[in-house]
Amino acid sequence: MSDLIDDGQFNIGHICTRRQCEQGRGEKVAMRWVSPAMERADYTFRDLDDESSRFANVLQSLGYGRGDVFFTFLPKMPEQFFAFLGALKLTVVAGTLFSNFGEEALLDRLGDSRARGVVTKKGLVRKIARVRDQLPCLRHIIVVDIDEHQSADVLSYRQLMREASAEFTAPFTPAETPSVLHYTSGSTGKPKGVQHLHRSVLHQHQTAREILGLGANETYWCTADQGWVTGTSYGIIGPWSLGVTQIHFGGGYNAEHWFRVLEEEGVTVWYTAPTALRMLLREDRELFGRFRLDRLKQIFSVGEPLNPEVIHWARRTLGREIHDTWFQTETGAIMIANRPGLEVRPGSMGKPVAGIEAAIIGDDGTPLPDGEQGNLCVKAGWPSMFAGYLNNEAVYRQKFRGGNYFSGDTAYRDEDGYFWFLGRSDDVINTAGHLISPFEIESALLEIPEVAESGVIGAPDELLFEKVVAFVALHRQFSPSRELELKIRLHVSNRLSSIATPQEIVFTGAIPKNKSGKIMRRVLKAGYLGQDAGDISTLEI
């Protein structure tokens, strides 16, 4: 990695900006920003360096330093990238939050991380304001779309940036310095803060080059939001560590707009999610015939298993192969993948990438033979491996046994070394590539006066991979109604996010629990799917 790491300097912000300028790419377009209205603005690597340096100086002037936690709470927009890279330059821990989070989700993450600051938009400040008094560590709310400071702690991004110098040199940053913080949900308890280190850039750089095939002449588009690990690992770090021009589109899903971006920007490598591809599959085939995608060489997918029918559709309709990839928030970068040169077996995750040792291991720690399903594990020690769960060392240790990281996924390996995903070994719901905790949704449901008990599961869905199904038991004086369903959906959306909103609500007399009071979600799921619930000896009668 002599072309990446200079004199032991692992600082991700430096590598993605100043280092690119030093290597002669200062005037090359780093980001072509396409607004929701399809308006364009170009930012060179020099611009990226200057703007992120200004933000590093802003944070430093406000008293931030190594190890402090700072979050972006923004939709996809240029300021997202300047703030993220600026924080990393200063060796501040950079966290990202989905802009559709509700106040409960914000409180969990900002509170647990003891975040000192957040950058956001005016329209989102009210969400933070509702939980502000429960966040004693939060010192600054920086707002990108106001012209002047509102108070001592509600500050104008524009004013701060106007007053900040574009000259900033990242301090020497060893490989083990904390860098990016993402929160991921489990089946029980609160979301867990997944802490990464600056050394992750090694594996993100390697896989962006070797798996995604990114090089100097590529034009790359990753559709992932920066609230998701894909949006930081492969929407910021991997590509820009290679000096690659990225397209960033601020709009939501719109098939015509997406294909306009692919055509007009000459995208050569496209990284997206199976949910988006399944939505495209449902579009009128004539739409795709209106666009010429002559420059598009490769399509990659991540987030949940890629349905075989989507691969067949892409071959028929787009004349392209889709290469599925597998990684997690905890792994930080691609671990197992299909890629050009490797035969795609529809439905398979592909094979481990260079330097990664993956295996299927039984619950007793014994490696299992090919064809037998078990725990998907990776030998510990890869460069982008997470360093811990924030404030939860015990759970982190439980993830590792016998020198292997237990991913929580179940899979099998075939005789040719391809891995095949089977499901989650816990209750986490994978909807549209986002991992949602049933516990969080259940907790939000119980805040509704009419709701006595709740249980949440994920059920198979053709579009989302899994949909959120909420089982709700009401207090005796209340009855199910369409109005109550709407109230439930609005409440979950406001408290957590629109992603967590139940697609289906099932009113029931009681929620099955075991004798210790734990909700037996597998019983709910089995009943919903018409399957055998298995052993129910611990079920509370």
C-alpha positions as CSV (number, residue, x, y, z in Angstrom):
1,M,0.0,0.0,0.0
2,S,3.0,2.3,-0.6
3,D,0.7,4.4,-2.9
4,L,-1.8,4.9,-0.1
5,I,0.1,5.2,3.2
6,D,2.8,7.8,3.5
7,D,5.2,7.6,6.5
8,G,2.6,5.8,8.6
9,Q,-0.1,8.5,8.1
10,F,-3.4,6.5,8.2
11,N,-5.6,9.6,8.4
12,I,-8.6,8.8,6.2
13,G,-9.5,12.5,5.7
14,H,-6.0,13.3,4.6
15,I,-5.8,10.3,2.3
16,C,-9.1,11.1,0.5
17,T,-8.2,14.8,0.0
18,R,-4.7,16.2,0.5
19,R,-3.0,13.0,-0.6
20,Q,-4.9,13.0,-3.8
21,C,-3.8,16.6,-4.5
22,E,-0.2,15.7,-3.7
23,Q,-0.4,12.9,-6.3
24,G,-1.5,15.4,-9.0
25,R,-5.2,15.0,-8.9
26,G,-6.0,18.4,-7.4
27,E,-7.9,19.7,-10.4
28,K,-9.6,16.3,-11.1
29,V,-13.4,16.2,-10.4
30,A,-13.8,14.3,-7.1
31,M,-17.6,14.7,-6.9
32,R,-20.2,15.6,-9.4
33,W,-23.2,16.6,-7.3
34,V,-26.6,16.1,-8.9
35,S,-29.4,17.7,-7.0
36,P,-32.9,16.3,-6.8
37,A,-33.9,18.8,-9.5
38,M,-31.1,17.3,-11.7
39,E,-28.9,20.4,-11.4
40,R,-25.1,19.8,-11.3
41,A,-22.1,21.1,-9.5
42,D,-18.6,19.8,-9.7
43,Y,-16.1,19.7,-6.8
44,T,-12.4,18.9,-7.5
45,F,-10.1,17.1,-5.1
46,R,-8.7,20.6,-4.3
47,D,-12.2,21.8,-3.4
48,L,-12.8,18.7,-1.3
49,D,-9.5,19.3,0.5
50,D,-10.2,23.0,1.1
51,E,-13.8,22.5,2.3
52,S,-13.0,19.6,4.6
53,S,-10.0,21.6,6.0
54,R,-12.3,24.5,6.7
55,F,-14.6,22.2,8.7
56,A,-11.6,20.7,10.6
57,N,-10.7,24.2,11.6
58,V,-14.3,25.0,12.6
59,L,-14.3,22.0,14.9
60,Q,-10.9,22.8,16.3
61,S,-12.0,26.4,17.0
62,L,-15.0,25.0,18.9
63,G,-12.7,22.9,21.1
64,Y,-12.9,19.5,19.5
65,G,-10.0,17.1,19.5
66,R,-8.9,13.5,19.1
67,G,-11.6,11.0,20.2
68,D,-14.5,13.5,20.5
69,V,-17.6,12.2,18.8
70,F,-19.4,14.4,16.2
71,F,-22.3,13.3,14.0
72,T,-23.7,14.3,10.7
73,F,-27.6,14.3,10.6
74,L,-28.1,15.3,7.0
75,P,-29.7,14.1,3.8
76,K,-27.2,13.4,1.0
77,M,-25.7,16.8,0.2
78,P,-22.2,18.2,-0.3
79,E,-21.9,19.4,3.3
80,Q,-22.3,15.8,4.4
81,F,-18.9,15.0,2.8
82,F,-17.1,18.1,3.8
83,A,-18.1,17.6,7.5
84,F,-17.4,13.9,7.6
85,L,-13.9,14.2,6.1
86,G,-13.1,17.3,8.1
87,A,-13.9,15.6,11.4
88,L,-11.7,12.7,10.4
89,K,-8.9,15.1,9.5
90,L,-9.0,16.4,13.0
91,T,-9.1,12.8,14.4
92,V,-12.6,13.5,15.7
93,V,-14.8,10.3,15.6
94,A,-17.2,10.8,12.7
95,G,-20.7,9.3,13.1
96,T,-23.5,9.5,10.5
97,L,-27.3,9.4,11.1
98,F,-30.1,8.8,8.7
99,S,-32.0,12.1,8.1
100,N,-35.3,10.3,8.6
101,F,-34.5,9.2,12.2
102,G,-37.0,10.3,14.9
103,E,-36.1,11.7,18.2
104,E,-36.0,8.3,20.1
105,A,-33.4,7.0,17.6
106,L,-31.4,10.2,17.9
107,L,-31.5,10.1,21.7
108,D,-30.2,6.5,21.7
109,R,-27.3,7.2,19.5
110,L,-26.3,10.8,20.5
111,G,-26.7,9.8,24.2
112,D,-24.9,6.5,24.1
113,S,-21.9,8.0,22.2
114,R,-21.8,11.1,24.4
115,A,-21.6,13.1,21.2
116,R,-20.4,16.7,21.6
117,G,-21.9,18.0,18.4
118,V,-24.0,17.4,15.3
119,V,-24.4,19.1,11.9
120,T,-27.9,19.2,10.5
121,K,-30.5,21.1,8.5
122,K,-33.0,23.6,9.9
123,G,-35.9,21.3,9.2
124,L,-34.3,18.6,11.4
125,V,-33.3,20.8,14.4
126,R,-36.7,20.3,16.0
127,K,-36.1,16.6,16.4
128,I,-32.9,17.2,18.3
129,A,-34.6,20.0,20.3
130,R,-37.2,17.6,21.6
131,V,-34.5,15.4,23.3
132,R,-31.9,18.2,23.9
133,D,-32.4,18.3,27.7
134,Q,-31.5,14.5,27.8
135,L,-28.2,15.0,26.1
136,P,-25.9,16.7,28.6
137,C,-22.8,16.1,26.5
138,L,-24.1,17.8,23.4
139,R,-22.5,21.2,23.0
140,H,-23.1,22.3,19.5
141,I,-25.8,22.0,16.8
142,I,-24.4,23.3,13.5
143,V,-27.1,24.1,10.9
144,V,-26.1,24.2,7.3
145,D,-29.0,26.3,5.9
146,I,-29.0,29.4,8.3
147,D,-26.9,32.4,7.7
148,E,-26.1,33.5,11.2
149,H,-25.7,31.9,14.6
150,Q,-29.0,31.5,16.6
151,S,-27.5,31.1,20.0
152,A,-24.3,30.0,21.7
153,D,-25.0,26.4,20.8
154,V,-27.1,26.6,17.6
155,L,-24.5,27.8,15.0
156,S,-24.5,28.7,11.4
157,Y,-22.4,26.4,9.2
158,R,-22.1,29.1,6.6
159,Q,-20.9,31.7,9.1
160,L,-18.4,29.3,10.6
161,M,-17.0,28.2,7.2
162,R,-16.7,31.8,6.0
163,E,-14.5,32.6,9.0
164,A,-12.4,29.4,8.8
165,S,-9.1,28.9,7.0
166,A,-8.8,26.4,4.2
167,E,-5.3,25.6,5.5
168,F,-5.2,22.5,7.7
169,T,-2.7,19.7,8.1
170,A,-4.0,16.5,9.6
171,P,-2.0,15.4,12.6
172,F,-0.1,12.2,12.4
173,T,-2.7,9.5,12.8
174,P,-1.6,5.9,13.6
175,A,-3.6,3.0,12.2
176,E,-5.4,2.2,15.5
177,T,-6.9,5.7,15.9
178,P,-10.7,5.6,16.2
179,S,-12.4,6.9,13.0
180,V,-16.0,6.1,12.0
181,L,-18.9,5.3,14.3
182,H,-22.0,3.5,12.9
183,Y,-24.9,2.2,15.0
184,T,-26.4,-1.1,14.3
185,S,-29.4,-2.8,15.9
186,G,-29.7,-6.1,17.6
187,S,-32.7,-8.3,18.4
188,T,-32.7,-7.1,22.0
189,G,-31.5,-4.0,23.8
190,K,-30.5,-0.6,22.4
191,P,-28.6,0.0,19.1
192,K,-24.9,-0.7,19.4
193,G,-22.2,1.7,18.4
194,V,-19.7,0.0,16.0
195,Q,-16.3,1.7,16.3
196,H,-13.9,1.6,13.4
197,L,-10.3,2.7,13.1
198,H,-8.4,4.7,10.5
199,R,-6.6,1.5,9.4
200,S,-10.0,0.4,7.8
201,V,-8.9,2.5,4.7
202,L,-6.5,-0.3,3.8
203,H,-9.3,-2.8,3.1
204,Q,-11.7,-0.3,1.7
205,H,-9.1,0.9,-0.7
206,Q,-8.2,-2.7,-1.7
207,T,-11.7,-3.9,-2.3
208,A,-12.8,-0.7,-4.1
209,R,-9.9,-1.4,-6.5
210,E,-9.9,-5.2,-6.7
211,I,-13.7,-6.0,-6.4
212,L,-15.4,-2.9,-7.7
213,G,-12.7,-2.5,-10.2
214,L,-12.3,1.3,-9.6
215,G,-9.4,2.9,-11.3
216,A,-8.3,6.4,-12.5
217,N,-10.6,6.5,-15.5
218,E,-13.8,5.2,-13.8
219,T,-16.9,7.3,-13.1
220,Y,-18.5,5.7,-10.1
221,W,-22.0,6.0,-8.5
222,C,-22.9,4.5,-5.1
223,T,-26.6,5.1,-4.3
224,A,-26.2,4.3,-0.6
225,D,-27.1,7.0,2.0
226,Q,-24.2,8.0,4.3
227,G,-26.1,6.9,7.3
228,W,-25.3,3.3,6.2
229,V,-21.8,1.8,6.3
230,T,-21.9,1.3,2.5
231,G,-22.4,5.0,2.1
232,T,-19.2,5.8,4.0
233,S,-17.0,2.8,3.1
234,Y,-17.9,2.9,-0.6
235,G,-19.6,6.3,-1.0
236,I,-16.7,8.2,0.5
237,I,-13.5,6.3,1.6
238,G,-12.8,3.6,-0.8
239,P,-13.3,5.5,-4.1
240,W,-11.7,8.8,-2.9
241,S,-8.7,6.9,-1.5
242,L,-8.2,5.9,-5.1
243,G,-8.7,9.3,-6.6
244,V,-11.9,8.2,-8.4
245,T,-14.6,10.6,-9.7
246,Q,-17.9,10.0,-7.9
247,I,-21.4,10.9,-8.8
248,H,-23.6,11.8,-5.8
249,F,-27.4,12.2,-6.5
250,G,-29.5,13.9,-3.8
251,G,-32.8,12.6,-5.0
252,G,-34.7,9.5,-3.9
253,Y,-35.7,6.5,-6.0
254,N,-37.0,7.5,-9.4
255,A,-36.3,5.1,-12.3
256,E,-36.2,7.8,-15.0
257,H,-33.9,10.1,-13.0
258,W,-31.6,7.2,-12.0
259,F,-31.2,6.1,-15.6
260,R,-30.7,9.7,-16.7
261,V,-27.8,9.9,-14.2
262,L,-26.4,6.7,-15.5
263,E,-26.5,7.8,-19.1
264,E,-25.7,11.5,-18.8
265,E,-22.9,11.2,-16.3
266,G,-21.3,8.3,-18.1
267,V,-21.3,6.0,-15.0
268,T,-19.0,3.1,-15.5
269,V,-19.3,1.3,-12.2
270,W,-22.6,1.3,-10.3
271,Y,-23.1,0.1,-6.7
272,T,-26.7,-0.2,-5.4
273,A,-29.1,-2.3,-3.3
274,P,-31.2,-5.3,-4.2
275,T,-34.3,-3.4,-3.1
276,A,-33.7,-0.7,-5.7
277,L,-33.0,-3.3,-8.3
278,R,-36.3,-5.1,-7.5
279,M,-38.1,-1.8,-7.9
280,L,-36.5,-1.3,-11.3
281,L,-37.6,-4.8,-12.2
282,R,-41.2,-3.7,-11.8
283,E,-40.9,-0.7,-14.1
284,D,-42.1,-0.7,-17.7
285,R,-39.4,-2.4,-19.8
286,E,-39.8,0.3,-22.4
287,L,-38.4,2.9,-20.0
288,F,-34.9,1.2,-20.1
289,G,-34.9,1.2,-23.9
290,R,-34.9,5.0,-23.9
291,F,-31.4,5.2,-22.4
292,R,-28.0,4.3,-23.7
293,L,-25.7,2.9,-21.1
294,D,-22.8,2.3,-23.3
295,R,-20.2,3.3,-20.6
296,L,-21.7,1.2,-17.8
297,K,-19.4,-1.7,-17.4
298,Q,-20.2,-3.2,-13.9
299,I,-23.2,-3.3,-11.5
300,F,-22.7,-4.3,-7.9
301,S,-25.2,-5.0,-5.2
302,V,-25.1,-5.0,-1.4
303,G,-27.5,-5.0,1.6
304,E,-29.4,-8.3,1.5
305,P,-29.3,-11.4,-0.6
306,L,-29.7,-10.7,-4.3
307,N,-32.7,-12.6,-5.7
308,P,-31.8,-14.8,-8.7
309,E,-34.7,-13.4,-10.7
310,V,-33.1,-9.9,-10.4
311,I,-29.9,-11.3,-11.9
312,H,-31.9,-12.9,-14.8
313,W,-33.8,-9.6,-15.3
314,A,-30.6,-7.6,-15.5
315,R,-29.1,-10.0,-18.1
316,R,-32.3,-9.8,-20.2
317,T,-33.1,-6.1,-19.9
318,L,-29.7,-4.3,-19.2
319,G,-27.4,-6.8,-20.8
320,R,-25.3,-6.7,-17.7
321,E,-24.3,-9.0,-14.9
322,I,-25.0,-7.9,-11.3
323,H,-22.3,-8.9,-8.8
324,D,-23.6,-9.4,-5.2
325,T,-21.3,-8.5,-2.3
326,W,-21.5,-9.3,1.4
327,F,-20.3,-7.3,4.4
328,Q,-21.6,-5.9,7.6
329,T,-21.3,-2.7,9.6
330,E,-18.9,-4.6,11.8
331,T,-16.7,-5.8,9.0
332,G,-16.3,-2.3,7.6
333,A,-15.7,-3.5,4.0
334,I,-16.5,-6.2,1.5
335,M,-15.7,-9.7,2.8
336,I,-17.3,-12.1,0.3
337,A,-18.2,-11.1,-3.3
338,N,-19.0,-11.9,-6.8
339,R,-16.8,-9.9,-9.2
340,P,-15.8,-9.8,-12.8
341,G,-13.8,-12.9,-13.7
342,L,-15.7,-15.1,-11.3
343,E,-18.7,-17.0,-12.6
344,V,-21.9,-15.6,-11.0
345,R,-24.1,-18.3,-9.5
346,P,-27.5,-16.6,-9.0
347,G,-28.4,-16.5,-5.3
348,S,-24.8,-17.0,-4.1
349,M,-22.7,-14.4,-2.2
350,G,-19.7,-15.4,-4.2
351,K,-16.2,-16.1,-2.7
352,P,-14.1,-14.4,0.0
353,V,-12.0,-11.5,-1.2
354,A,-8.2,-11.6,-1.1
355,G,-6.9,-11.7,2.5
356,I,-10.2,-12.9,4.0
357,E,-10.6,-16.4,5.5
358,A,-14.3,-17.3,5.8
359,A,-15.7,-20.5,7.1
360,I,-19.0,-22.2,8.2
361,I,-18.7,-23.1,11.9
362,G,-21.1,-25.0,14.1
363,D,-22.4,-23.6,17.4
364,D,-19.8,-25.8,19.2
365,G,-16.9,-24.1,17.3
366,T,-16.3,-27.0,14.9
367,P,-15.8,-26.2,11.2
368,L,-18.6,-27.7,9.1
369,P,-18.2,-29.6,5.8
370,D,-19.3,-28.1,2.5
371,G,-23.1,-28.2,2.0
372,E,-23.9,-28.0,5.7
373,Q,-25.4,-24.8,7.1
374,G,-24.0,-23.1,10.1
375,N,-22.6,-19.8,11.4
376,L,-20.9,-17.6,8.8
377,C,-17.5,-16.7,10.3
378,V,-14.5,-14.7,9.3
379,K,-11.0,-15.2,10.8
380,A,-10.3,-12.1,12.9
381,G,-7.6,-9.6,12.1
382,W,-8.6,-8.0,8.8
383,P,-7.8,-4.3,8.4
384,S,-11.4,-3.0,8.5
385,M,-12.5,-5.1,11.4
386,F,-14.4,-3.1,14.0
387,A,-12.5,-2.4,17.3
388,G,-15.5,-2.6,19.6
389,Y,-19.1,-1.9,20.5
390,L,-19.1,1.4,22.2
391,N,-19.7,1.0,26.0
392,N,-20.4,-2.7,25.4
393,E,-17.2,-4.7,25.6
394,A,-18.9,-7.8,26.9
395,V,-21.1,-8.1,23.7
396,Y,-18.1,-7.4,21.6
397,R,-16.1,-10.3,23.1
398,Q,-19.1,-12.6,22.5
399,K,-18.7,-12.0,18.8
400,F,-15.3,-13.7,18.7
401,R,-14.6,-17.4,19.5
402,G,-11.5,-19.4,18.6
403,G,-10.0,-16.6,16.6
404,N,-13.1,-16.2,14.5
405,Y,-15.7,-13.4,14.2
406,F,-19.2,-14.8,14.3
407,S,-21.3,-12.7,11.9
408,G,-24.7,-13.6,13.2
409,D,-25.6,-14.8,9.7
410,T,-26.3,-18.4,8.7
411,A,-25.0,-19.8,5.4
412,Y,-23.4,-22.7,3.8
413,R,-20.4,-23.2,1.4
414,D,-20.7,-25.3,-1.7
415,E,-18.0,-27.7,-3.0
416,D,-16.6,-25.0,-5.2
417,G,-16.1,-22.5,-2.4
418,Y,-19.1,-20.3,-3.1
419,F,-21.0,-19.1,0.0
420,W,-24.8,-19.0,0.1
421,F,-26.7,-16.8,2.6
422,L,-29.6,-18.5,4.5
423,G,-30.7,-15.9,7.1
424,R,-30.0,-14.1,10.4
425,S,-29.3,-16.2,13.4
426,D,-31.1,-13.6,15.6
427,D,-34.3,-11.6,15.1
428,V,-32.9,-8.5,13.4
429,I,-35.1,-7.4,10.5
430,N,-33.3,-6.7,7.2
431,T,-35.7,-4.4,5.3
432,A,-34.4,-2.7,2.1
433,G,-30.8,-3.3,3.3
434,H,-31.3,-1.6,6.6
435,L,-31.1,-3.6,9.8
436,I,-33.9,-2.8,12.1
437,S,-34.3,-3.9,15.7
438,P,-37.7,-5.3,16.7
439,F,-37.0,-4.2,20.2
440,E,-36.8,-0.6,19.2
441,I,-40.1,-0.8,17.3
442,E,-41.8,-2.7,20.1
443,S,-40.7,0.0,22.6
444,A,-42.1,2.7,20.4
445,L,-45.4,0.9,20.1
446,L,-45.8,0.6,23.8
447,E,-45.7,4.4,24.1
448,I,-49.1,4.5,22.3
449,P,-51.9,4.7,25.0
450,E,-54.1,2.1,23.2
451,V,-51.3,-0.5,23.0
452,A,-50.9,-3.0,25.9
453,E,-48.4,-5.3,24.3
454,S,-46.4,-5.6,21.1
455,G,-44.2,-8.0,19.2
456,V,-42.4,-7.3,15.9
457,I,-41.0,-9.7,13.3
458,G,-39.6,-9.6,9.8
459,A,-41.5,-11.5,7.1
460,P,-40.4,-12.4,3.6
461,D,-41.2,-9.7,1.1
462,E,-40.5,-9.7,-2.7
463,L,-39.6,-6.0,-2.8
464,L,-38.0,-5.3,0.6
465,F,-36.5,-8.7,1.3
466,E,-38.2,-8.5,4.7
467,K,-41.1,-6.4,5.7
468,V,-41.8,-5.2,9.3
469,V,-44.9,-6.9,10.7
470,A,-46.2,-5.6,14.1
471,F,-48.4,-7.7,16.4
472,V,-50.4,-5.4,18.7
473,A,-52.5,-6.3,21.7
474,L,-54.8,-3.4,22.8
475,H,-56.0,-2.5,26.2
476,R,-59.6,-3.8,26.8
477,Q,-61.4,-0.5,26.2
478,F,-59.9,0.0,22.7
479,S,-60.8,-1.7,19.4
480,P,-58.8,-2.1,16.2
481,S,-59.6,0.5,13.5
482,R,-58.1,2.1,10.4
483,E,-57.5,5.3,12.3
484,L,-55.5,3.4,15.0
485,E,-53.4,1.7,12.3
486,L,-52.5,5.1,10.9
487,K,-51.7,6.5,14.3
488,I,-49.4,3.5,15.0
489,R,-47.6,4.0,11.7
490,L,-47.1,7.7,12.2
491,H,-45.9,7.3,15.7
492,V,-43.2,4.7,14.8
493,S,-42.1,6.8,11.8
494,N,-41.7,9.9,14.0
495,R,-40.1,8.1,16.9
496,L,-37.7,5.9,14.9
497,S,-37.7,6.3,11.1
498,S,-39.9,5.7,8.1
499,I,-37.8,2.6,7.5
500,A,-39.0,1.1,10.8
501,T,-42.7,1.8,10.1
502,P,-44.7,-1.5,10.0
503,Q,-45.8,-2.6,6.6
504,E,-48.5,-4.7,8.3
505,I,-50.2,-4.5,11.7
506,V,-51.8,-7.6,13.1
507,F,-54.2,-7.0,16.1
508,T,-54.1,-9.9,18.5
509,G,-55.3,-10.8,22.0
510,A,-51.9,-11.4,23.5
511,I,-48.2,-11.6,22.6
512,P,-46.5,-14.9,23.3
513,K,-43.8,-14.7,25.9
514,N,-41.6,-17.2,27.7
515,K,-41.6,-17.5,31.5
516,S,-38.9,-14.8,31.9
517,G,-41.1,-12.4,29.9
518,K,-39.1,-12.4,26.7
519,I,-41.2,-12.1,23.6
520,M,-41.1,-15.3,21.6
521,R,-40.8,-13.8,18.1
522,R,-40.2,-17.1,16.4
523,V,-43.6,-18.2,17.6
524,L,-45.2,-15.1,16.1
525,K,-43.3,-15.6,12.9
526,A,-44.2,-19.3,12.7
527,G,-47.9,-18.5,13.2
528,Y,-47.8,-15.7,10.6
529,L,-46.1,-17.9,8.0
530,G,-48.2,-21.0,8.9
531,Q,-45.1,-23.0,10.1
532,D,-44.4,-25.2,13.0
533,A,-43.3,-23.1,16.0
534,G,-41.1,-25.9,17.3
535,D,-40.4,-26.3,21.0
536,I,-42.8,-24.1,23.0
537,S,-42.0,-25.6,26.4
538,T,-41.0,-22.2,27.8
539,L,-44.0,-20.5,26.5
540,E,-46.0,-18.7,29.2
541,I,-49.5,-20.0,29.2
